[in-house]
């Protein structure tokens, strides 16, 4: 086929659109990764990566990593890779490396969802699933700076891909599929111990498969086939354990350590604090059962939410009453379970939840896959319509994608703070929910403060560092400000006051030097408080 000829293979147009979209987002990520500021966890995770590097480079003798804060209860594969790259490229700032690495991991997640969606619902289903994940603020907004939840989400997406592929090859998954399964499962559990939950998804799908086949083949034959299939997948477990050990050395130091980590995280270990939910500051252990479902309903774009729910309903109907083979239908059970089981478990068990729904990034690939299934079904039905009507359906989908994409452009680099129209956007959500709980706006605020100081240096105190009182991520503020400043919580003798635009930070009556805003909502402010002492950087009662 010559370059100018049209590829008429089924799905060629959809695949071309997917490749173009993936390339475009990759370029955008490469151009913008450095715009994202530091958050609460960046420094401790960077230190964790250094300790992991020292552990392996010392021949497993430097074991301080096994007692560092509480991070040894997590895997540190991302941190280890970032630390290794930083050692190899000492001329590049380690946090730039971490941001770019996060972007690349996120792009990998888009690719995995595309390929999984293609298997589940054809070329247009794969394209739609990937496009939906790209407009998901919980996924896109976190890939640049959330080094636990975003890589974990990509690893879980990898488990879904490998398992879907295994069901496509049922009852005899290929060695390559088994290898992919072991690798992705090791990455998931080695990143967060909650990766063990993938076992629930897989067993639910295999159980459904066995029950469905038993109706036609008999219980004995069905069990034999399902157990044989499970046994072949289990051949990937040694690889999974090896990968887990690289990413999470503490997890294999003792056989029961993963269960110890699960027990640790089942109990809330910190001093409770308050977060804003539905207009009320609530102690995080007291958050209502509606916390996670409510935030999903107001933070997901309407197109994403509508198609995901429609896809879930359609997947359940197809699994129960469809004409596909039981193995094909089991794939749908896998994805529906992956999308909704964690949320239902949280509503039922009511663990401590906080920081919005960042701990649920890992369900977004499954939700996007369900949305892709619904979009592909609708597009298939639209083929029976006149050309003009088909164009209207396509236009509606594109508009649904464009609206949150435009909002992302306006919010950048705070895409993760997106709220949909049902919440009234960020303006409606500002007084009801947390926005920049990660504190990313400090980067832009400190840069603008630095510009102010450069312009007014002669009128500022001489012979000492400028003191900045901080309400927000303290170490992030110190790093962003640099050596000419001294960060402090002491508000009695500060020169400037840097605060997040969240309810727990005290407001002061003082000249405003810097205000970081998006769509009229304040994300961070710098005040000139020289000669204006105030009681505390924290609001009364916090």
C-alpha positions in Angstrom: 0.0 0.0 0.0 1.5 3.4 -1.0 1.6 6.3 1.4 -1.3 8.1 -0.4 -3.6 5.1 -0.4 -6.4 4.8 2.1 -6.1 2.0 4.6 -9.5 0.3 4.3 -8.9 -2.4 7.0 -11.7 -2.6 9.6 -10.9 -0.1 12.3 -8.0 1.6 10.5 -9.6 5.0 10.9 -10.2 4.5 14.6 -6.7 3.2 15.2 -5.3 6.2 13.3 -7.3 8.6 15.4 -6.1 6.8 18.6 -2.5 7.0 17.5 -2.8 10.7 16.7 -4.6 11.5 20.0 -2.0 9.5 22.0 0.9 11.3 20.2 -0.8 14.7 20.8 -1.2 14.1 24.5 2.4 12.8 24.8 3.6 16.0 23.3 1.5 18.1 25.6 2.7 16.1 28.6 6.3 16.6 27.5 5.9 20.3 27.1 4.0 20.9 30.4 5.3 18.5 33.0 7.6 21.1 34.5 4.5 23.4 35.2 3.4 21.2 38.1 4.4 22.2 41.6 5.5 20.2 44.5 3.0 18.7 47.0 2.9 17.4 50.5 4.5 14.0 49.8 7.2 14.9 47.2 10.2 15.2 49.6 9.5 12.0 51.7 9.0 10.0 48.5 12.2 11.4 47.0 14.0 10.4 50.2 12.4 6.9 50.0 13.7 6.5 46.5 17.2 7.4 47.7 17.0 4.9 50.5 15.8 2.2 48.1 18.7 3.0 45.7 21.2 2.8 48.6 19.7 -0.5 49.7 20.2 -2.2 46.3 23.5 -0.4 45.5 25.0 -1.6 48.9 24.2 -5.2 48.1 21.1 -5.2 50.3 23.1 -4.1 53.4 21.8 -0.5 54.0 18.5 -1.3 55.6 17.3 2.1 56.8 14.7 1.9 54.1 12.8 -0.7 56.2 12.2 1.9 59.0 11.7 5.1 57.1 8.6 6.9 58.3 5.7 4.6 57.2 6.6 4.5 53.5 8.1 1.0 53.7 4.5 -0.2 53.9 4.2 1.0 50.3 6.1 -0.1 47.3 8.6 2.4 45.9 9.2 1.4 42.3 8.5 4.8 41.0 10.7 6.4 43.6 13.5 3.9 43.0 13.5 4.5 39.2 13.4 8.3 39.7 16.4 8.1 42.1 18.3 5.9 39.7 17.7 8.4 36.9 18.7 11.3 39.1 22.0 9.6 39.9 22.6 9.0 36.2 21.7 12.6 35.4 22.9 14.8 38.3 22.6 17.9 36.1 18.8 17.5 36.0 16.6 18.5 39.0 15.3 15.4 40.7 11.7 16.8 40.8 11.8 17.5 37.1 12.7 13.9 36.6 9.9 12.8 38.8 7.3 14.9 37.0 8.5 13.7 33.5 8.6 10.1 34.7 5.0 10.5 36.0 3.9 11.9 32.7 5.4 8.9 30.8 3.8 6.4 33.2 0.5 8.2 32.6 0.9 8.0 28.8 1.6 4.3 29.3 -1.7 4.1 31.0 -3.5 5.7 28.1 -1.9 3.2 25.8 -2.9 0.2 27.9 -6.5 1.4 28.1 -6.6 1.9 24.4 -5.4 -1.7 23.7 -7.7 -3.2 26.4 -10.7 -1.2 25.1 -10.0 -2.4 21.6 -10.2 -6.0 22.7 -13.4 -5.4 24.6 -15.3 -3.3 22.1 -13.4 -3.0 18.9 -11.3 -0.2 17.5 -13.7 2.6 18.2 -14.3 1.3 21.7 -10.5 1.4 22.3 -10.3 5.0 21.0 -13.3 6.1 23.1 -12.0 4.5 26.3 -8.6 6.2 25.9 -10.2 9.6 25.0 -12.4 9.3 28.1 -9.5 8.6 30.4 -7.7 11.6 28.9 -10.5 13.9 30.1 -10.7 12.3 33.5 -9.3 14.9 35.9 -8.7 12.2 38.6 -6.3 10.4 36.2 -4.8 13.1 34.0 -4.5 15.6 36.9 -2.6 13.1 39.1 -0.1 11.5 36.7 2.3 14.4 37.0 2.6 14.5 40.8 0.9 11.6 42.5 3.7 9.0 42.7 1.6 6.4 44.5 -1.9 6.4 43.2 -1.3 7.2 39.5 1.4 4.5 38.9 -0.8 2.1 40.9 -3.7 2.9 38.5 -1.6 2.2 35.5 -0.4 -1.1 37.0 -4.0 -2.1 37.7 -4.9 -1.2 34.1 -2.1 -3.6 33.1 -3.6 -6.4 35.2 -7.0 -5.8 33.4 -5.3 -5.9 30.0 -3.5 -9.1 30.8 -6.6 -10.8 32.2 -8.8 -9.7 29.4 -6.2 -11.1 27.0 -6.2 -14.4 29.0 -9.9 -14.7 28.7 -9.6 -14.1 25.0 -7.3 -17.1 24.9 -9.4 -19.3 27.3 -8.8 -22.0 28.2 -5.1 -22.0 27.4 -3.6 -18.5 27.8 -0.3 -18.2 26.0 3.1 -18.0 27.8 3.3 -14.3 26.7 0.0 -13.6 28.3 0.9 -15.4 31.5 4.1 -13.4 31.6 2.2 -10.1 31.1 -0.1 -11.2 33.9 2.7 -11.9 36.3 4.5 -8.7 35.5 1.5 -6.4 35.8 0.2 -8.1 39.0 3.7 -7.7 40.6 3.7 -4.1 39.6 0.3 -3.5 41.1 0.9 -5.2 44.5 4.5 -3.9 44.5 3.2 -0.3 44.2 0.3 -0.5 46.7 -0.7 -3.5 48.8 -4.2 -2.8 47.7 -3.2 -4.5 44.4 -4.2 -7.7 46.2 -7.8 -6.5 45.4 -7.1 -7.5 41.8 -7.5 -11.1 43.0 -11.1 -10.3 43.8 -11.8 -9.0 40.2 -10.1 -12.0 38.7 -11.8 -14.6 40.9 -15.2 -13.0 40.3 -14.8 -13.3 36.6 -13.5 -16.9 36.8 -16.3 -17.8 39.1 -18.8 -16.3 36.7 -17.2 -18.2 33.9 -17.4 -21.5 35.7 -21.0 -21.1 36.6 -22.0 -20.1 33.1 -20.1 -22.9 31.5 -21.6 -25.4 34.0 -25.1 -24.8 32.5 -24.0 -26.1 29.1 -21.0 -28.4 29.8 -21.8 -29.7 33.3 -20.3 -28.8 36.6 -17.4 -31.2 36.4 -16.2 -30.1 33.0 -16.7 -26.5 33.7 -14.7 -26.7 37.0 -11.9 -28.6 35.2 -11.6 -25.9 32.5 -11.7 -23.0 35.0 -9.3 -24.6 37.4 -6.9 -25.4 34.5 -7.2 -21.8 33.3 -6.5 -20.5 36.8 -3.5 -22.9 37.2 -2.0 -21.6 34.0 -2.4 -18.0 35.1 -0.9 -18.9 38.4 2.3 -19.8 36.6 2.8 -16.0 36.4 2.8 -15.7 40.2 6.6 -16.3 40.7 7.3 -13.5 38.3 4.8 -11.3 40.2 6.5 -12.1 43.5 10.0 -11.3 42.0 8.7 -7.9 40.6 7.0 -7.2 43.9 10.3 -7.8 45.7 12.2 -5.3 43.5 9.6 -2.6 44.0 8.8 -3.3 47.6 11.7 -5.1 49.4 10.0 -4.9 52.8 7.1 -6.7 51.3 9.2 -9.8 50.8 11.4 -9.5 53.8 8.9 -11.6 55.7 6.3 -13.8 54.1 3.4 -12.1 55.9 4.5 -8.5 55.5 1.9 -7.7 52.9 -0.8 -8.7 55.3 0.9 -6.6 58.0 0.7 -3.7 55.7 -3.0 -4.3 55.0 -3.6 -4.4 58.8 -1.7 -1.2 59.3 -3.7 0.7 56.7 -7.0 -0.7 57.9 -6.5 1.5 61.0 -6.2 5.3 60.9 -2.8 6.2 62.5 -2.7 10.0 62.2 -4.2 12.8 64.3 -7.5 13.5 62.7 -7.9 16.8 60.8 -10.9 18.4 59.0 -11.7 18.6 55.3 -14.5 20.4 53.6 -17.3 18.2 52.3 -20.7 19.5 51.2 -20.0 22.9 52.8 -19.0 21.6 56.2 -15.5 21.0 57.7 -15.7 17.4 58.9 -13.1 15.3 60.7 -11.8 12.7 58.2 -12.7 9.7 60.3 -16.3 11.0 60.4 -16.8 11.4 56.7 -20.2 10.0 55.6 -20.6 6.9 53.4 -21.7 9.2 50.6 -18.2 10.8 50.4 -16.7 8.8 47.6 -19.9 8.4 45.4 -20.6 12.1 45.8 -17.2 13.2 44.8 -17.2 10.9 41.8 -20.5 12.4 40.7 -19.3 16.0 40.9 -15.7 15.6 39.7 -16.1 13.4 36.7 -17.0 15.1 33.4 -20.6 14.4 32.4 -19.7 12.5 29.3 -17.3 10.3 31.3 -19.8 9.7 34.0 -22.8 9.0 31.7 -21.0 6.6 29.4 -19.3 4.8 32.3 -22.7 4.1 34.0 -24.3 3.2 30.7 -21.4 0.9 29.9 -21.7 -0.7 33.3 -25.4 -1.4 32.8 -24.9 -2.7 29.3 -22.0 -4.9 30.5 -24.1 -6.5 33.2 -26.9 -7.2 30.8 -24.5 -8.6 28.2 -22.7 -10.8 30.8 -26.0 -12.3 32.0 -28.0 -12.6 28.8 -25.5 -12.0 26.0 -24.8 -14.5 23.2 -21.0 -14.2 23.3 -19.0 -17.1 24.7 -18.8 -17.4 28.5 -15.1 -16.3 28.4 -16.0 -13.2 26.5 -18.7 -12.3 28.9 -16.4 -13.0 31.9 -14.3 -10.1 30.7 -17.2 -7.8 31.3 -17.6 -9.1 34.8 -13.9 -8.4 35.4 -14.1 -4.8 34.3 -17.4 -4.0 36.1 -16.0 -5.5 39.3 -12.8 -3.5 38.9 -14.8 -0.3 38.5 -17.3 -0.6 41.3 -16.1 -3.1 43.9 -13.6 -0.7 45.6 -16.3 2.0 45.8 -18.9 -0.4 47.2 -16.4 -1.8 49.7 -15.6 1.7 50.9 -19.3 2.6 51.3 -19.9 -0.6 53.2 -16.8 -0.7 55.4 -16.5 3.1 55.8 -12.8 3.4 56.2 -11.2 6.8 56.8 -11.2 8.7 53.5 -9.6 12.1 52.7 -7.9 14.2 50.0 -10.9 13.9 47.8 -10.9 10.6 45.8 -7.2 10.5 45.0 -6.9 7.0 46.5 -9.4 5.8 43.9 -7.5 6.8 40.8 -7.0 3.1 40.2 -10.7 2.6 39.3 -10.7 5.2 36.5 -9.2 2.9 33.8 -12.0 0.4 34.4 -14.6 3.2 34.3 -13.1 4.5 31.0 -13.3 1.0 29.6 -16.9 0.8 30.4 -17.5 4.2 28.8 -15.6 2.9 25.7 -17.9 -0.1 25.5 -21.0 2.2 25.7 -19.6 4.6 23.1 -18.8 1.7 20.7 -22.3 0.3 21.1 -23.9 3.7 20.4 -21.7 4.2 17.4 -22.6 0.8 16.0 -26.3 1.6 16.4 -25.8 5.0 14.8 -24.6 3.3 11.6 -28.2 2.6 10.8 -29.0 6.3 10.9 -28.7 8.8 8.0 -25.4 10.4 7.5 -26.5 13.6 9.1 -27.7 11.9 12.2 -24.4 9.9 12.4 -22.5 13.2 12.2 -24.6 14.6 15.0 -23.8 11.6 17.2 -20.1 12.0 16.5 -20.3 15.8 17.1 -22.0 15.2 20.5 -19.2 12.9 21.5 -16.5 15.3 20.4 -18.2 18.2 22.2 -18.4 16.1 25.3 -14.7 15.6 25.1 -13.9 19.2 24.2 -15.7 20.8 27.2 -13.6 19.2 30.0 -10.5 19.6 27.7 -11.2 23.4 27.5 -11.7 23.5 31.3 -8.3 21.7 31.7 -6.7 24.4 29.6 -8.1 27.1 31.9 -7.2 25.3 35.0 -3.7 24.2 34.0 -1.7 23.1 35.9 -4.4 22.4 38.4 -6.5 20.0 36.3 -7.0 17.7 39.2 -9.2 20.4 40.8 -11.9 20.1 38.1 -15.5 20.0 39.1 -18.3 19.4 36.6 -21.4 21.5 35.7 -23.5 19.6 38.3 -21.2 21.1 41.0 -21.2 24.5 39.3 -17.6 24.1 38.2 -14.8 25.2 40.6 -16.7 28.3 41.5 -19.6 26.3 42.8 -17.3 23.7 44.4 -15.0 26.2 46.2 -17.2 26.7 49.3 -18.3 23.0 49.4 -15.3 20.8 48.7 -11.5 20.8 48.7 -9.8 22.1 45.6 -6.0 22.3 45.6 -5.5 20.0 48.6 -2.2 19.0 47.1 -0.8 22.5 47.3 0.4 22.7 43.7 -0.3 26.5 43.5 2.6 27.2 45.7 4.9 26.9 42.7 3.3 29.7 40.8 2.8 31.8 43.9 6.5 31.6 45.0 7.6 32.4 41.4 5.6 35.6 41.5 6.8 36.4 45.0 10.3 36.1 43.7 9.6 38.5 40.9 8.2 41.0 43.4 11.3 40.7 45.7 13.6 41.3 42.7 11.7 44.4 41.8 11.5 45.8 45.4 14.7 44.4 46.9 15.9 47.8 48.2 12.8 48.4 50.2 13.0 44.9 51.9 15.0 43.9 55.0 18.7 43.6 54.3 21.3 41.3 55.7 19.0 38.4 56.5 16.7 35.9 54.9 13.2 37.0 54.2 10.8 35.2 56.5 7.7 33.6 55.0 4.9 32.2 57.2 3.3 29.2 55.4 -0.1 27.5 55.5 0.2 24.6 53.2 2.8 22.0 52.2 5.8 23.4 54.2 8.7 21.6 52.6 7.3 22.2 49.1 7.1 25.9 49.9 10.7 25.9 51.2 12.0 24.2 48.1 10.1 26.5 45.7 11.2 29.6 47.5 14.9 28.8 47.6 17.8 29.9 49.8 17.0 33.6 50.1 13.9 32.8 52.2 13.3 31.3 55.6 10.0 29.4 55.9 8.2 29.3 59.2 4.9 28.6 60.9 5.5 31.6 63.2 3.2 34.4 62.1 4.5 36.9 64.7 7.5 38.2 62.9 7.1 37.1 59.3 7.7 39.3 56.3 5.3 37.5 54.0 2.5 35.1 54.5 2.0 32.3 51.9 -1.3 30.5 52.1 -3.4 28.0 50.2 -6.9 29.0 49.3 -8.4 26.4 51.6 -10.7 26.9 54.5 -8.1 25.9 57.2 -5.7 28.7 56.3 -6.2 32.0 58.2 -7.1 35.1 56.2 -5.4 38.3 57.1 -6.0 42.0 56.5 -2.8 42.9 54.8 -1.6 44.0 51.3 -1.9 41.3 48.7 1.3 40.8 46.7 0.4 37.7 44.8 -2.9 36.0 44.0 -3.1 32.8 42.0 -6.6 32.4 40.5 -8.5 30.2 38.1 -11.9 31.2 36.9 -12.2 33.7 39.8 -11.3 31.1 42.5 -8.2 31.8 44.6 -5.8 28.9 44.8 -2.9 30.7 46.7 -2.1 34.1 48.1 1.0 35.9 49.3 0.4 38.8 51.7 2.9 41.5 52.9 2.6 41.1 56.7 5.7 43.2 57.7 4.7 44.9 60.9 1.3 43.1 60.9 1.7 40.1 63.2 -1.4 37.8 63.4 -2.2 34.9 65.7 -1.7 31.9 63.5 -1.3 30.8 59.9 -4.3 28.4 60.6 -7.9 29.6 60.8 -9.6 29.6 64.2 -10.6 26.1 65.2 -8.2 24.3 62.9 
